[in-house]
Amino acid sequence: MTAIRFKKFNIDIYKPGRSGIRNMKRVVKLSANESALGVSSKVKKIISNKNLSFFRYPDPKSKRLRMEISKKFKCNMERIICGSGSDEVIQMLCQLFLKPKDEVIVPQFSFLMYRIYAKIVGANVVFAKENKFKVSVTEIIKKVTKKTKIVFIANPNNPTGTFLNKNELIELRKRLRKNVLLVVDDAYFEYMKNFGYVSGLDLFKNKENVFILRTFSKIYGLSSLRVGWGYGTKKIIDALNAIKPPFNVNEVAQKAAVESLKDVKFISRSVKHNIFYAKKLKFFLQKYGITSNDVSANFLLLNFAKCKFKAKNFNKKLKNKGIILRSTEEGYKIKNMLRLSIGSVNDNLKFMSAVKSIFNK
């Protein structure tokens, strides 16, 4: 009997941050860069609406959502595509642009799904070295060959929290060949109040060879509903729509995303909360020899080089107290570091209390 055959992929399987700890009912999850304040009250009203028609298929074009995005960010509705999270848009970009043996450049430490989706379609992933955990324009350009088709960058970068400023982004686009697509992931842009930072959408809105990614999973708190979007030329968007699944964004996700965009006060509160607690946690941890990146997105990359504990050992001690952080050894291959998401007031206080007890023991 002939065995059924299937493709084998040489990829490292994505391992998300832990959500629970065995034999512990209550944990403090600070591992996934989720919204510290949950979701807008407007979203809660949508979710509790008993008149939602779950037996009807959702709008396959996410028209209302695209209209709201266009209105909010002053961009062309016809150049927007919505996906089941920005992950799906990344996947479709790889399907559209890449063939086996093509090359994709990603920073040394970056969002893992760029390399995973590229490898699934048979492309080769080329890593550009970073300079002190910051994306290097020079190192990216060094890696460009005739086979290069896409350069992926998240700005600010995950998991390092560093970012390229306006001039550096412009320089990168200028130095790349015109037929290389630059994909700028704006996943954390709402949190950014840093000098010199400009979002990819604001900077490259009218560029033909730049594609922008955005998500509702971070500041809007819709991680579980899976909704994100991309912005590119009409030609690229039309091609993506040709391969997009017909009902990829469910009705609840579409309506929740629309309401999220309208709640300006919630976004403002979230940003203020993030800046306050990111700074508070950064300075608090410095007392124990744990350093981190400058405050940017809704997480800190914790460096244990000057700490009496190794990151791995410290992480175990935190887990014993019901606190979950993200290990950077798995996937990211960054040793002796942990990623800390900024949490709610209570979660941040519980984390600080746990740290104190570990060092005072």
RARA-V870158 format. One line per field, one symbol per residue. ss: DSSP state (H for helix, E for strand, C for the rest). phi: phi as a letter, one per 30 degrees, with the letter a starting at -180 (. if undefined). Layout:
ss: ???
phi: ???
//
This chain:
ss: CCCCCCCCCCCCCCCCCCCCCCCCCCCEECCCCCCCCCCCHHHHHHHCCCCCCCCCCCCCCCHHHHHHHHHHHCCCHHHEEEECHHHHHHHHHHHHHCCCCCEEEEECCCCHHHHHHHHHCCCEEEEECEECCEECHHHHHHCCCCCEEEEEEECCCCCCCCCCCHHHHHHHHHHCCCCCEEEEECCCHHHCCCCCCCCHHHHHCCCCCEEEEEECCCCCCCHHHCCEEEECCHHHHHHHHHHCCCCCCCHHHHHHHHHHHHCHHHHHHHHHHHHHHHHHHHHHHHCCCCEECCCCCCEEEEECCCCCCCHHHHHHHHHHCCEECEECCCCCCCCCEEEEECCCHHHHHHHHHHHHHHHHC
phi: .dddcbdccdbdddcdddcabeibdcbccbbbhdddcibddddeddddddcdcddcddddchdddddddeddchbdedccbcbdideddeedddddccbeidcbcbdebaeddedddddecjdcccccecchicecdedddeddbdddcbccbcbddccdidbcdedddddeddddddccdcccccecddddbddjdbdedddcecddcbbccbbcdcddiceddhbaabbadeddddddddcdedbdcddddddddededdddddddddddeddddddddedddddciccadddbdcabcdcceccdcdedddddddddciccccdcddidicdhbbccddcdeddddddddddedddcd
//
